[in-house]
Amino acid sequence: MTLKVNFYLKVYFRIYNEIQMIFINLLFSYSYKTYFHYMKITTIYEGILYKQKEGISNKD
């Protein structure tokens, strides 16, 4: 009885750890991508604002 419970607990924790790692990796990669996407957008936006402020035409 205790051996069976022990075995199931081991399997459960192994699966749980795997799922947790996958979840953490997904979360990290997702936040990383969105962060870089956000940075790209803000950089472009700041560039446009700077050009408008300096009075440079948007021909380039």
RAJOCOR-V503651 format. One record per backbone hydrogen bond with DSSP energy under -0.5 kcal/mol. CO is the residue of the C=O (numbers start at 0). NH is the residue of the N-H. E is the energy in kcal/mol with one decimal. If there is no record, write none. Layout:
co=<CO/CO>
nh=<NH/NH>
e=<E/E>
//
This chain:
co=<0/1/2/3/4/5/6/7/8/9/10/11/12/13/14/15/16/17/18/19/20/21/22/23/24/25/26/27/28/29/30/31/32/33/34/35/36/37/38/39/40/41/42/43/44/45/46/47/48/49/50/50/56/56>
nh=<4/5/6/7/8/9/10/11/12/13/14/15/16/17/18/19/20/21/22/23/24/25/26/27/28/29/30/31/32/33/34/35/36/37/38/39/40/41/42/43/44/45/46/47/48/49/50/51/52/53/54/55/58/59>
e=<-2.3/-2.8/-2.6/-2.6/-2.6/-2.4/-2.6/-2.9/-2.8/-2.3/-2.6/-2.9/-2.6/-2.1/-2.8/-2.6/-2.6/-2.5/-2.8/-2.7/-2.7/-2.7/-2.8/-2.8/-2.8/-2.6/-2.7/-2.5/-2.5/-2.6/-2.4/-2.3/-2.6/-2.8/-2.5/-2.4/-2.4/-2.7/-2.4/-2.4/-2.7/-2.8/-2.2/-2.2/-2.5/-2.7/-2.4/-2.4/-2.5/-2.6/-0.9/-2.1/-0.8/-0.5>
//
